[in-house]
Amino acid sequence: MDVFIWILDVVGTIAFSISGAMVGIRKKMDLFGVCVLGVVTATGGGMTRDIVLGINPPRMFTNSTDVLIAAVTAILTFIVIHYANKKKQTHVGFREMYSLVLFVMDTLGLAIFTVIGIEVALATRPDAGNFLLVFVGTITGVGGGLLRDMMSESIPYIFQKHIYATACIVGAVICVIFYRKLNISLNISMIVGAIAVLVIRALAAQLRWNLPTVHLDEEGKS
């Protein structure tokens, strides 16, 4: 594996594992539950991607490195937050920092895994169409978070807040355009696509961008 891709994969795995572990802690799960949620968040998107691409068994079962990194990261996150919460349980700033770290880790994992999904698709199927590349990139980015939210009994984040999946789609499209249409190297295209996801998510959070929703009253009228 290319060193650049490996570094991205490790950073994305750590970021998503932290995000999954933090959601588990917020849901009052025990250490095992937090560890499972961290691993699922970090590897769920890649597993879904591999199933779509026909990689059998999915890579997480043939190379346990990502699973081990995610598990260790989740355990360390549990320990750090446990002791930090003991010291600053009533500190408002601690809660704000908790939310900020969760957002940053989730966004970082989202950006990295979106473009890694495209790289894996190209390596597996060089003749893959652009739609498949964008779809696989998006599902790799959002898959882990979707499984995390379902397992923690939350409304999946991708359906309700801060232009989540939409940011993935835009980043994936940009990555594919740079690589396929502008003939720019894959590594540079991945960096540009990932930055696009990061910028869109940051702007969406700062400016409170959300896609339109329909609000119904108790009688079902809008």
Buried (B, 14 or more C-beta within 10 A) or exposed (E): EEEEBEEBBBEBBBBBBBBBBBBBBBBEBEBEBBBBBBBBBBBBBBBBBBBBBEBEEBBBEEEEEBBEBBBBBBBBBBEEBEEBBEEBEEEEEBEEEBEEBBBBBBBBBBBBBBBBBBBBBBBBBEEBEBEBBBBBBBBBBBBBBBBBBEBBEEEBBBEEBBBBBBBBBBBBBBBBBBBBEEEBEBBEBBBBBBBBBBBBBBBBBEEEBEEEEEEEEEEEEE
